[in-house]
Amino acid sequence: MNVPYLDLSRARLRIATELAGRWQRVLESSAYVLGPEVREFEAAFASYLGVSACVGVANGTDALLLALRALKVKAGDEVILPAFSFFATAEAVLLAGAVPVFADIDATTYNLDPAAAEARVTSRTVGIIGVHLYGRPFDVDAVNAVCSRHGLWLLEDAAQAQGASYHDRKVGGLGTLAAWSFYPTKNLGCYGDGGAVTGNDVALVDRVRRIANHGQTSRYHHVELGTNSRLDSLQAAVLNCRLPLLDGDNQRRRELACRYHGGLREVSEITLPVDAPGSFAVYHQFTISTDRRDELQHDLAERGIGSSVHYPSALDRQPALGGSADRATCEIAARAADQVLCLPLYAELRDDEVAAVCAAVSAFFAKAKVEVNALAG
Ligand SMILES: *Cc1c(COP(=O)(O)O)cnc(C)c1O
């Protein structure tokens, strides 16, 4: 059986009728930018998260950058972030003119290690970006404690964690600001680029809104330098259709994760993802690790099973970052980059497909054992 790593068309059919109606109304109203669909989504997402304010923006990278600008990050400021994330987390810091300072991750959660982050605080540090990687909340209490001790802000990169919660509170309102992406592959995705910034400091989120719309307080009155980064009405309509389905989708993702655990429990050569205490993970990815990652991925591909590596390099080793970070410090991130493999997991994935993936993974390691035994014999 072929199992695609991701099949977005399965989700599209579920909202096709409602979306056609919403898109028709947008087209008839000509409210393409900042129209009622955007307002509706901002209010619905804020209420879903239990936060005071939400502003839609053009994409997740902009969400990070706009948040950093609203936090008045300036040249020479240092921002601490995990060495293992999508490139945009570090890129936004550089685009804001600041210096990304990488801290190593925890070996079991792949999330920022709060002690490693604290060890990197200097007199120039202004804040910390925590990433809820793979849909699993980072240790927010411990990172917030580091922030309080040193007078830092906390920016959540929640791009992979729509609907995740930490001690029964949804991520996205647990720090100073949170940045979201609605790129099509995220748990809550649209049909192009989209993003948002959320938080409980209404004035700060309003500042993001202003910067995202040319620094205007009223039409053609520009009080500061902004940019153009707005959520598109057609994309907001997709999000309005999909938000009510998010909790159900996340439950299904968790159920599939359980099935993977059941099917792969006996495979001693791999490490399975664990739910950290107090955290409700939404399995944006189901990430296993093995020191035979590349061979396994190749073998799965030959059996028609899709998989993906998020991410093959730690951020501190990316050429664009100039190798500025000292290479010795983020060993766990470097090892993760060599060992992680994400298996297919999306709400529409079927039970028999998960079973086929588990069988293929088991077959790879069983075959390997036979070969080792043959060599030994
Ligand atoms: C997707 C993602 C982003 C960037 O979002 P875009 O909408 O693609 O710009 C940032 N951080 C993380 C962790 C992501 O997964």
PDBQT file of the ligand as one rigid body, heavy atoms in Angstrom, charges set to zero:
ROOT
HETATM    1  C1  LIG A 401       5.885  27.207   9.260  1.00  0.00    +0.000 C 
HETATM    2  C2  LIG A 401       6.741  27.779  10.322  1.00  0.00    +0.000 A 
HETATM    3  C3  LIG A 401       7.124  29.127  10.338  1.00  0.00    +0.000 A 
HETATM    4  C4  LIG A 401       6.926  30.056   9.180  1.00  0.00    +0.000 C 
HETATM    5  O1  LIG A 401       5.658  30.210   8.720  1.00  0.00    +0.000 OA
HETATM    6  P1  LIG A 401       5.376  30.679   7.215  1.00  0.00    +0.000 P 
HETATM    7  O2  LIG A 401       3.905  30.918   7.220  1.00  0.00    +0.000 OA
HETATM    8  O3  LIG A 401       5.781  29.566   6.304  1.00  0.00    +0.000 OA
HETATM    9  O4  LIG A 401       6.152  31.927   6.972  1.00  0.00    +0.000 OA
HETATM   10  C5  LIG A 401       7.830  29.591  11.434  1.00  0.00    +0.000 A 
HETATM   11  N1  LIG A 401       8.172  28.785  12.445  1.00  0.00    +0.000 NA
HETATM   12  C6  LIG A 401       7.848  27.488  12.454  1.00  0.00    +0.000 A 
HETATM   13  C7  LIG A 401       8.262  26.647  13.616  1.00  0.00    +0.000 C 
HETATM   14  C8  LIG A 401       7.141  26.927  11.384  1.00  0.00    +0.000 A 
HETATM   15  O5  LIG A 401       6.841  25.614  11.403  1.00  0.00    +0.000 OA
ENDROOT
TORSDOF 0
